[in-house]
């Protein structure tokens, strides 16, 4: 029971970090695309 809880919190921490990194990447990519469109214009 104790080891299960430790495993769960570790998985939750990884998913939080993964989601944070994913949101950063998703947030950065559209701005890069917008810059490309502006320079092409």
N, C-alpha and C positions, 0 to 999 in steps of 0.2 A: 504493500500500500504506500509506504513512504517513498520507495524508489519510483513508483508510478507517478507520484506527484512531482518529484524532481524532474522526471523525464518530460512531463507535461509542460512545466514552466520553462524548461530549456527549449522545447519545440516552439512554445509561444514567443519566446524571446527571438528565436531565429526568424519566425514568420513576421514579427514586428520589424526587425532589421531589414528583411527581404522586401516587405511592403514599402518601407521608408525609401530604400534604394530604388525600387521600381517607380515610386511616385516622383523621385528626383529625376530619373532618366526620362520618364514620360513628360515631366515638366520642362526638361531641358530641350528635348527633341523638337517640339513645336516651335520654340523660339529660334532654333537653328534654321528650321525650314522657312520661317518668316524672314530671317535675315537673307537667305538665299533668294527669295522672291524679290526682296527690296533691291538687292544688288543687281539682279537680272533686269529689273526695271530701270 
